[in-house]
């Protein structure tokens, strides 16, 4: 997974978790809304100052936006004791 994808996934996840629109986050970070959209779509690579501004607007550390997401846990169906077939 490349860094643009990591940032895009985390930016969208944390923005939505805080109930913020792209427009509201852009306003708080003093960044254009279309730039937020482009980052979430992996069109642009963000500079470190932009990552820092976004992180502060989200109330977190910049490193958190660049942390590789943990893989989803593999779900296995419960054993119902019928022995299959």
PyMOL CGO cylinders between C-alpha atoms (Angstrom):
from pymol import cmd
from pymol.cgo import CYLINDER

trace = [
    CYLINDER, 0.00, 0.00, 0.00, 1.51, 3.34, -1.01, 0.3, 1, 1, 1, 1, 1, 1,
    CYLINDER, 1.51, 3.34, -1.01, 1.57, 6.43, 1.22, 0.3, 1, 1, 1, 1, 1, 1,
    CYLINDER, 1.57, 6.43, 1.22, -1.07, 8.29, -0.83, 0.3, 1, 1, 1, 1, 1, 1,
    CYLINDER, -1.07, 8.29, -0.83, -3.50, 5.44, -0.29, 0.3, 1, 1, 1, 1, 1, 1,
    CYLINDER, -3.50, 5.44, -0.29, -2.73, 5.29, 3.44, 0.3, 1, 1, 1, 1, 1, 1,
    CYLINDER, -2.73, 5.29, 3.44, -3.35, 9.03, 3.80, 0.3, 1, 1, 1, 1, 1, 1,
    CYLINDER, -3.35, 9.03, 3.80, -6.55, 8.83, 1.74, 0.3, 1, 1, 1, 1, 1, 1,
    CYLINDER, -6.55, 8.83, 1.74, -7.98, 5.97, 3.79, 0.3, 1, 1, 1, 1, 1, 1,
    CYLINDER, -7.98, 5.97, 3.79, -7.10, 7.54, 7.13, 0.3, 1, 1, 1, 1, 1, 1,
    CYLINDER, -7.10, 7.54, 7.13, -8.19, 11.05, 6.16, 0.3, 1, 1, 1, 1, 1, 1,
    CYLINDER, -8.19, 11.05, 6.16, -11.62, 9.86, 5.05, 0.3, 1, 1, 1, 1, 1, 1,
    CYLINDER, -11.62, 9.86, 5.05, -12.00, 7.54, 8.08, 0.3, 1, 1, 1, 1, 1, 1,
    CYLINDER, -12.00, 7.54, 8.08, -11.11, 10.15, 10.70, 0.3, 1, 1, 1, 1, 1, 1,
    CYLINDER, -11.11, 10.15, 10.70, -13.03, 12.94, 8.96, 0.3, 1, 1, 1, 1, 1, 1,
    CYLINDER, -13.03, 12.94, 8.96, -16.19, 10.84, 8.86, 0.3, 1, 1, 1, 1, 1, 1,
    CYLINDER, -16.19, 10.84, 8.86, -15.68, 9.57, 12.41, 0.3, 1, 1, 1, 1, 1, 1,
    CYLINDER, -15.68, 9.57, 12.41, -15.73, 13.18, 13.57, 0.3, 1, 1, 1, 1, 1, 1,
    CYLINDER, -15.73, 13.18, 13.57, -18.84, 13.92, 11.51, 0.3, 1, 1, 1, 1, 1, 1,
    CYLINDER, -18.84, 13.92, 11.51, -17.08, 16.49, 9.33, 0.3, 1, 1, 1, 1, 1, 1,
    CYLINDER, -17.08, 16.49, 9.33, -17.79, 17.24, 5.71, 0.3, 1, 1, 1, 1, 1, 1,
    CYLINDER, -17.79, 17.24, 5.71, -14.88, 17.89, 3.38, 0.3, 1, 1, 1, 1, 1, 1,
    CYLINDER, -14.88, 17.89, 3.38, -15.93, 21.54, 3.40, 0.3, 1, 1, 1, 1, 1, 1,
    CYLINDER, -15.93, 21.54, 3.40, -15.88, 21.80, 7.20, 0.3, 1, 1, 1, 1, 1, 1,
    CYLINDER, -15.88, 21.80, 7.20, -12.50, 20.08, 7.45, 0.3, 1, 1, 1, 1, 1, 1,
    CYLINDER, -12.50, 20.08, 7.45, -11.13, 22.35, 4.72, 0.3, 1, 1, 1, 1, 1, 1,
    CYLINDER, -11.13, 22.35, 4.72, -12.34, 25.41, 6.62, 0.3, 1, 1, 1, 1, 1, 1,
    CYLINDER, -12.34, 25.41, 6.62, -10.77, 24.21, 9.89, 0.3, 1, 1, 1, 1, 1, 1,
    CYLINDER, -10.77, 24.21, 9.89, -7.46, 23.35, 8.19, 0.3, 1, 1, 1, 1, 1, 1,
    CYLINDER, -7.46, 23.35, 8.19, -7.47, 26.47, 5.97, 0.3, 1, 1, 1, 1, 1, 1,
    CYLINDER, -7.47, 26.47, 5.97, -7.23, 24.28, 2.86, 0.3, 1, 1, 1, 1, 1, 1,
    CYLINDER, -7.23, 24.28, 2.86, -9.40, 24.30, -0.26, 0.3, 1, 1, 1, 1, 1, 1,
    CYLINDER, -9.40, 24.30, -0.26, -12.23, 21.74, -0.21, 0.3, 1, 1, 1, 1, 1, 1,
    CYLINDER, -12.23, 21.74, -0.21, -11.33, 20.44, -3.65, 0.3, 1, 1, 1, 1, 1, 1,
    CYLINDER, -11.33, 20.44, -3.65, -7.84, 19.67, -2.35, 0.3, 1, 1, 1, 1, 1, 1,
    CYLINDER, -7.84, 19.67, -2.35, -9.32, 17.56, 0.46, 0.3, 1, 1, 1, 1, 1, 1,
    CYLINDER, -9.32, 17.56, 0.46, -11.36, 15.70, -2.15, 0.3, 1, 1, 1, 1, 1, 1,
    CYLINDER, -11.36, 15.70, -2.15, -8.29, 15.15, -4.31, 0.3, 1, 1, 1, 1, 1, 1,
    CYLINDER, -8.29, 15.15, -4.31, -6.33, 13.80, -1.34, 0.3, 1, 1, 1, 1, 1, 1,
    CYLINDER, -6.33, 13.80, -1.34, -9.11, 11.37, -0.48, 0.3, 1, 1, 1, 1, 1, 1,
    CYLINDER, -9.11, 11.37, -0.48, -9.16, 10.21, -4.12, 0.3, 1, 1, 1, 1, 1, 1,
    CYLINDER, -9.16, 10.21, -4.12, -5.35, 9.87, -4.21, 0.3, 1, 1, 1, 1, 1, 1,
    CYLINDER, -5.35, 9.87, -4.21, -5.00, 12.47, -6.97, 0.3, 1, 1, 1, 1, 1, 1,
    CYLINDER, -5.00, 12.47, -6.97, -2.36, 14.52, -5.12, 0.3, 1, 1, 1, 1, 1, 1,
    CYLINDER, -2.36, 14.52, -5.12, 0.42, 13.76, -2.70, 0.3, 1, 1, 1, 1, 1, 1,
    CYLINDER, 0.42, 13.76, -2.70, 0.18, 16.06, 0.32, 0.3, 1, 1, 1, 1, 1, 1,
    CYLINDER, 0.18, 16.06, 0.32, 3.12, 18.01, 1.64, 0.3, 1, 1, 1, 1, 1, 1,
    CYLINDER, 3.12, 18.01, 1.64, 4.09, 17.55, 5.27, 0.3, 1, 1, 1, 1, 1, 1,
    CYLINDER, 4.09, 17.55, 5.27, 2.65, 20.96, 6.23, 0.3, 1, 1, 1, 1, 1, 1,
    CYLINDER, 2.65, 20.96, 6.23, -0.72, 20.00, 4.76, 0.3, 1, 1, 1, 1, 1, 1,
    CYLINDER, -0.72, 20.00, 4.76, -0.71, 16.68, 6.62, 0.3, 1, 1, 1, 1, 1, 1,
    CYLINDER, -0.71, 16.68, 6.62, 0.09, 18.57, 9.82, 0.3, 1, 1, 1, 1, 1, 1,
    CYLINDER, 0.09, 18.57, 9.82, -2.73, 21.10, 9.24, 0.3, 1, 1, 1, 1, 1, 1,
    CYLINDER, -2.73, 21.10, 9.24, -5.23, 18.33, 8.55, 0.3, 1, 1, 1, 1, 1, 1,
    CYLINDER, -5.23, 18.33, 8.55, -4.15, 16.39, 11.63, 0.3, 1, 1, 1, 1, 1, 1,
    CYLINDER, -4.15, 16.39, 11.63, -4.51, 19.42, 13.88, 0.3, 1, 1, 1, 1, 1, 1,
    CYLINDER, -4.51, 19.42, 13.88, -7.94, 20.18, 12.40, 0.3, 1, 1, 1, 1, 1, 1,
    CYLINDER, -7.94, 20.18, 12.40, -8.93, 16.58, 13.22, 0.3, 1, 1, 1, 1, 1, 1,
    CYLINDER, -8.93, 16.58, 13.22, -7.46, 16.80, 16.74, 0.3, 1, 1, 1, 1, 1, 1,
    CYLINDER, -7.46, 16.80, 16.74, -4.74, 14.23, 16.19, 0.3, 1, 1, 1, 1, 1, 1,
    CYLINDER, -4.74, 14.23, 16.19, -1.05, 13.82, 15.40, 0.3, 1, 1, 1, 1, 1, 1,
    CYLINDER, -1.05, 13.82, 15.40, 0.20, 13.93, 11.81, 0.3, 1, 1, 1, 1, 1, 1,
    CYLINDER, 0.20, 13.93, 11.81, 1.76, 10.49, 12.27, 0.3, 1, 1, 1, 1, 1, 1,
    CYLINDER, 1.76, 10.49, 12.27, -1.71, 9.04, 12.86, 0.3, 1, 1, 1, 1, 1, 1,
    CYLINDER, -1.71, 9.04, 12.86, -2.80, 10.10, 9.36, 0.3, 1, 1, 1, 1, 1, 1,
    CYLINDER, -2.80, 10.10, 9.36, 0.21, 8.28, 7.90, 0.3, 1, 1, 1, 1, 1, 1,
    CYLINDER, 0.21, 8.28, 7.90, -0.06, 5.10, 9.96, 0.3, 1, 1, 1, 1, 1, 1,
    CYLINDER, -0.06, 5.10, 9.96, -0.78, 2.00, 7.88, 0.3, 1, 1, 1, 1, 1, 1,
    CYLINDER, -0.78, 2.00, 7.88, -4.32, 0.74, 8.63, 0.3, 1, 1, 1, 1, 1, 1,
    CYLINDER, -4.32, 0.74, 8.63, -4.50, -2.59, 10.37, 0.3, 1, 1, 1, 1, 1, 1,
    CYLINDER, -4.50, -2.59, 10.37, -5.83, -5.36, 8.16, 0.3, 1, 1, 1, 1, 1, 1,
    CYLINDER, -5.83, -5.36, 8.16, -9.43, -6.33, 8.78, 0.3, 1, 1, 1, 1, 1, 1,
    CYLINDER, -9.43, -6.33, 8.78, -9.78, -9.32, 11.06, 0.3, 1, 1, 1, 1, 1, 1,
    CYLINDER, -9.78, -9.32, 11.06, -10.62, -12.52, 9.26, 0.3, 1, 1, 1, 1, 1, 1,
    CYLINDER, -10.62, -12.52, 9.26, -14.06, -13.70, 10.30, 0.3, 1, 1, 1, 1, 1, 1,
    CYLINDER, -14.06, -13.70, 10.30, -14.60, -17.42, 10.56, 0.3, 1, 1, 1, 1, 1, 1,
    CYLINDER, -14.60, -17.42, 10.56, -18.06, -18.86, 10.98, 0.3, 1, 1, 1, 1, 1, 1,
    CYLINDER, -18.06, -18.86, 10.98, -18.73, -20.54, 14.31, 0.3, 1, 1, 1, 1, 1, 1,
    CYLINDER, -18.73, -20.54, 14.31, -18.61, -24.32, 14.43, 0.3, 1, 1, 1, 1, 1, 1,
    CYLINDER, -18.61, -24.32, 14.43, -22.19, -25.46, 14.94, 0.3, 1, 1, 1, 1, 1, 1,
    CYLINDER, -22.19, -25.46, 14.94, -21.14, -29.00, 15.86, 0.3, 1, 1, 1, 1, 1, 1,
    CYLINDER, -21.14, -29.00, 15.86, -23.00, -30.68, 12.99, 0.3, 1, 1, 1, 1, 1, 1,
    CYLINDER, -23.00, -30.68, 12.99, -19.85, -32.07, 11.44, 0.3, 1, 1, 1, 1, 1, 1,
    CYLINDER, -19.85, -32.07, 11.44, -20.36, -30.47, 8.01, 0.3, 1, 1, 1, 1, 1, 1,
    CYLINDER, -20.36, -30.47, 8.01, -21.58, -32.06, 4.76, 0.3, 1, 1, 1, 1, 1, 1,
]
cmd.load_cgo(trace, "trace")
